[in-house]
Amino acid sequence: MLRDQTGFHLGMNIAMISGGFSGFMIGIVLIDYLPFYFVWVTIIAAVAGALTGGVNGLFYDGQTALTGLANGWMMGLMGPMIGAAAGGTVMLPIMLEMAYIFLSATALIAAGKL
């Protein structure tokens, strides 16, 4: 079982990476496509990040779920702000996707899945 193979801190980091980056990237991408719906984009990104982090944290325990939920919520709130300030540049989402892939691979290696 995954919970037995990974430690408490590693599970928390995995939940924070998945929730944080999903909320952040959803906010950046959606604000590029829907620039006049800032409030709705922020709500969607925050809820999506919170759900992703919370669900991934539930694989471990309640405290990890709460940490993933809170981190996903906060990063979902920040994503549209960063996306609006970036002004539609292509390099920002590409750079963030590369960072997400690197961090996810590092977490999977640490968990012994790769």
Secondary structure, DSSP 8 states (H G I E B T S, - for coil): -HHHHS-HHHHHHHHHHHHHHHHHHHHHHHHHH-TT-HHHHHHHHHHHHHHHHHHHHHTT-HHHHHHHHHHHHHHHHHHHHHHHHHTS-SHHHHHHHHHHHHHHHHHHHHHT--
